Amino acid sequence: WDKESGNPMCSIFSSDGQFKSFYLSKLEKLKINEDIYAKTGRVPDSSYSAFKWGYLVQNAATIKDSLDKGTLSLGTVDSWITYNLTGRKAYVTDYTHAASTLLFNIKALDWDEFLVNEFQLSLECLPQVSRSMSMFGVTDGFISLPDGIPILAIATTNSVELLGLGGYKFGDGYLNFDTTGHFMLNTGQELSDFGDGKNRVILPGFKEI
């Protein structure tokens, strides 16, 4: 969306043939090497935001112009919702959503400049990242909600499922038979490298607010 107007700059698009071609060419360039996996904890595929944002910047003139002018905002749905809930003041996300973009370094807990540049984006168009339980802002002028309600938590569904089922300790895990089916295991505070291409997910971080 545009930082000056606050309005979306494009419609939702599907993984059509043109996007698939972009994805495959970018994937070949990245070569899914160990450095990429080590940085993001993810095995790249076309569902990640980085590929979609990179495609838009290189194929939509208005979005490329906005990037060049420094008025482009890129974010997952949590960023868009929080931005609007706070009267277009807070441009934020949490570690779990940032880690799902393929642009976030899970060791440094920050956007990875190398990957951002690879997709021809800029750090300035990405939101500020915080722990999942942080003061992200307060409601301001949003429809019928009272002003001043604090927004204190943001997290992806997958990342909170394990904690919601009581999986707080090393070795705790669960198997979920949803539309994709997945197994999640708590591997503790150290990054575990199983060496077999399994995605690593950041669990929500907590701090005193």
C-alpha positions as CSV (number, residue, x, y, z in Angstrom):
1,W,0.0,0.0,0.0
2,D,1.0,3.6,-0.4
3,K,2.4,5.4,2.7
4,E,1.0,8.8,1.6
5,S,-2.6,7.8,0.8
6,G,-2.8,4.7,2.9
7,N,-4.6,2.9,0.1
8,P,-3.8,-0.5,-1.4
9,M,-1.8,-0.4,-4.6
10,C,-2.9,-3.7,-6.2
11,S,-5.5,-6.4,-6.1
12,I,-4.9,-10.0,-4.8
13,F,-3.3,-12.1,-7.5
14,S,-3.0,-15.8,-7.9
15,S,0.0,-17.9,-8.8
16,D,-0.6,-17.7,-12.6
17,G,1.7,-18.7,-15.3
18,Q,3.6,-15.4,-15.4
19,F,4.2,-15.4,-11.7
20,K,5.3,-19.1,-11.8
21,S,7.9,-18.2,-14.4
22,F,9.2,-15.4,-12.2
23,Y,9.3,-17.7,-9.2
24,L,11.2,-20.5,-11.0
25,S,13.8,-18.1,-12.5
26,K,14.3,-16.5,-9.1
27,L,14.5,-19.9,-7.4
28,E,17.2,-21.0,-9.8
29,K,19.2,-17.9,-9.1
30,L,18.9,-18.4,-5.3
31,K,19.7,-22.1,-5.8
32,I,18.1,-22.9,-2.5
33,N,21.6,-23.1,-1.0
34,E,22.4,-23.8,2.6
35,D,23.0,-20.1,3.3
36,I,19.4,-19.2,2.4
37,Y,18.0,-22.0,4.6
38,A,20.3,-21.1,7.4
39,K,19.2,-17.5,7.3
40,T,15.4,-18.0,7.1
41,G,14.8,-21.5,8.3
42,R,12.5,-22.1,5.3
43,V,12.7,-24.1,2.1
44,P,11.6,-21.6,-0.6
45,D,8.4,-22.0,-2.5
46,S,6.0,-19.7,-4.3
47,S,3.8,-19.1,-1.3
48,Y,6.3,-16.8,0.4
49,S,5.7,-13.0,0.3
50,A,9.2,-12.3,-1.0
51,F,8.4,-13.9,-4.4
52,K,5.1,-12.1,-4.7
53,W,6.5,-8.7,-3.7
54,G,9.5,-9.1,-6.0
55,Y,7.2,-10.0,-8.8
56,L,5.0,-6.9,-8.3
57,V,7.9,-4.6,-8.1
58,Q,9.4,-5.9,-11.3
59,N,6.0,-6.1,-13.2
60,A,3.8,-3.3,-11.9
61,A,5.1,0.2,-12.9
62,T,3.1,2.0,-10.2
63,I,4.5,-0.2,-7.4
64,K,8.1,0.2,-8.8
65,D,7.6,4.0,-8.9
66,S,6.4,3.9,-5.3
67,L,9.4,1.9,-4.2
68,D,11.8,4.3,-5.9
69,K,10.0,7.3,-4.2
70,G,10.1,5.6,-0.8
71,T,6.3,5.6,-0.4
72,L,5.8,1.8,-0.8
73,S,4.7,-0.2,2.3
74,L,4.9,-4.0,2.1
75,G,3.5,-6.2,4.8
76,T,1.6,-9.4,5.6
77,V,-2.1,-9.1,6.6
78,D,-1.3,-8.5,10.2
79,S,0.6,-5.3,9.2
80,W,-2.3,-4.1,7.1
81,I,-4.8,-4.7,9.8
82,T,-2.7,-3.1,12.6
83,Y,-2.0,-0.1,10.3
84,N,-5.7,0.5,9.9
85,L,-6.7,-0.2,13.5
86,T,-4.2,2.4,14.7
87,G,-5.4,5.2,12.3
88,R,-2.6,4.4,9.8
89,K,0.1,5.2,12.4
90,A,1.7,1.8,13.3
91,Y,3.7,0.1,10.6
92,V,4.7,-3.1,12.4
93,T,4.8,-6.9,12.4
94,D,6.0,-9.6,14.7
95,Y,8.8,-12.2,14.4
96,T,6.5,-15.0,13.4
97,H,4.9,-13.1,10.5
98,A,8.3,-11.6,9.4
99,A,9.8,-15.1,9.4
100,S,7.1,-16.3,6.9
101,T,8.2,-13.8,4.2
102,L,11.5,-15.4,3.3
103,L,13.2,-12.1,4.0
104,F,13.8,-12.4,7.8
105,N,17.0,-13.7,9.3
106,I,15.9,-15.9,12.2
107,K,19.4,-15.7,13.8
108,A,19.7,-12.0,13.8
109,L,15.9,-11.5,14.3
110,D,15.9,-8.8,11.7
111,W,15.3,-8.3,8.0
112,D,18.1,-9.8,6.0
113,E,19.6,-7.1,3.7
114,F,21.1,-9.7,1.3
115,L,17.7,-11.3,0.6
116,V,15.9,-8.0,0.5
117,N,18.3,-6.8,-2.2
118,E,18.0,-10.2,-4.1
119,F,14.3,-9.5,-4.5
120,Q,15.0,-5.9,-5.6
121,L,13.2,-4.5,-2.5
122,S,14.4,-2.1,0.2
123,L,14.5,-2.2,3.9
124,E,12.6,1.1,4.1
125,C,9.4,-0.5,2.6
126,L,9.3,-3.2,5.3
127,P,7.6,-2.9,8.7
128,Q,9.3,-2.6,12.1
129,V,9.6,-6.1,13.7
130,S,9.0,-6.9,17.4
131,R,8.3,-9.8,19.7
132,S,4.8,-11.3,19.4
133,M,3.7,-9.8,22.7
134,S,4.7,-6.1,22.5
135,M,3.0,-2.8,22.4
136,F,2.2,-2.5,18.7
137,G,-0.1,0.6,19.1
138,V,-3.6,1.6,20.1
139,T,-6.8,1.8,18.2
140,D,-7.5,5.3,16.7
141,G,-10.5,6.2,14.6
142,F,-11.4,2.7,13.5
143,I,-15.1,2.4,12.7
144,S,-17.0,1.7,16.0
145,L,-14.1,0.6,18.2
146,P,-13.2,3.0,21.0
147,D,-9.9,4.8,20.7
148,G,-7.0,3.8,22.9
149,I,-7.4,0.0,23.0
150,P,-3.9,-1.4,23.1
151,I,-2.8,-4.0,20.5
152,L,-0.5,-6.3,22.6
153,A,-0.1,-9.5,20.6
154,I,0.4,-10.6,17.0
155,A,1.4,-14.1,15.8
156,T,0.8,-16.6,13.0
157,T,-1.6,-19.4,13.5
158,N,1.0,-22.2,13.2
159,S,3.3,-20.6,15.7
160,V,0.8,-20.4,18.5
161,E,-0.8,-23.8,17.9
162,L,2.0,-25.6,19.7
163,L,1.9,-23.2,22.7
164,G,-1.9,-23.3,22.8
165,L,-1.7,-27.1,23.2
166,G,0.8,-26.7,26.1
167,G,3.9,-27.5,24.1
168,Y,6.2,-25.2,26.1
169,K,9.1,-27.6,26.8
170,F,11.9,-29.0,24.6
171,G,10.6,-32.2,22.9
172,D,6.9,-31.3,23.0
173,G,5.2,-31.7,19.7
174,Y,1.9,-32.2,17.9
175,L,0.5,-33.5,14.7
176,N,-2.1,-31.4,12.9
177,F,-4.3,-32.9,10.1
178,D,-5.5,-29.7,8.5
179,T,-5.5,-28.9,4.8
180,T,-1.8,-29.5,4.5
181,G,-1.0,-31.7,7.5
182,H,2.1,-30.9,9.6
183,F,4.1,-32.0,12.6
184,M,5.5,-29.3,14.9
185,L,8.2,-30.0,17.5
186,N,9.6,-27.7,20.2
187,T,13.4,-27.8,19.7
188,G,14.2,-25.3,22.5
189,Q,16.1,-22.0,22.2
190,E,18.9,-23.3,20.1
191,L,18.4,-23.4,16.3
192,S,18.3,-27.1,15.4
193,D,19.5,-28.1,11.9
194,F,18.1,-31.5,11.0
195,G,19.8,-31.3,7.6
196,D,16.7,-32.6,5.8
197,G,15.0,-29.5,4.6
198,K,12.4,-29.2,7.4
199,N,11.0,-25.7,7.9
200,R,11.9,-24.0,11.2
201,V,9.3,-21.8,12.8
202,I,9.8,-19.1,15.4
203,L,7.5,-19.5,18.4
204,P,5.9,-16.3,19.7
205,G,8.3,-14.3,22.0
206,F,7.2,-12.8,25.2
207,K,8.4,-9.8,27.2
208,E,7.0,-7.6,29.9
209,I,4.8,-4.9,28.5
